[in-house]
Amino acid sequence: MSVAVARRRALLSAALDFVQLPPQTSALRALHAWLDTWTGLGAVVVGMVRLGYRVSLTRLDDHWRSRFGHPRAAPAPRSHPEWSVLRR
């Protein structure tokens, strides 16, 4: 893995980890606000695809479901906690 790819993976992982925290600081509120838009979600999806992950967005009756999985991982991709943009 190149240094650039490793750096992008680390940044993406950090953003996804931090967004699971309650938005108690201005930085976390900004991160939540950005990821709760289609632009923010699109950036995550593009980043995941560039890192080799399978990405699936499924529209259900009243919300969307996102699933990310890596081709070398277990067959069933893991579901990511829902972002509010997916509930719109």
C-alpha positions, 0 to 999 in steps of 0.5 A: 500500500502506498503512503498516499493510500495509507494516509487517505485510509487513516483520515477516512477511518478517523472521520468515520470513528469521530462521527460516532461520537456525540457532537459536543464540540464545534468540530464534531458538530461541523463533521456531523453537519457535513456527513449528514449531506449527500455531498459528505456521504458522497465523499465517504463513498468515493473514498471507500471505493478508492480503497477497494471497498464494496459500497451499497446504498439501498432505499427501504420504505422510510430510510436508506441503508448503507453497507460497506465491505472489503473484497478480501473480508468476510462475505457479508459486508458490515452495515454502517450506522445510518446517517441522517441524510440517508433518512431523507 
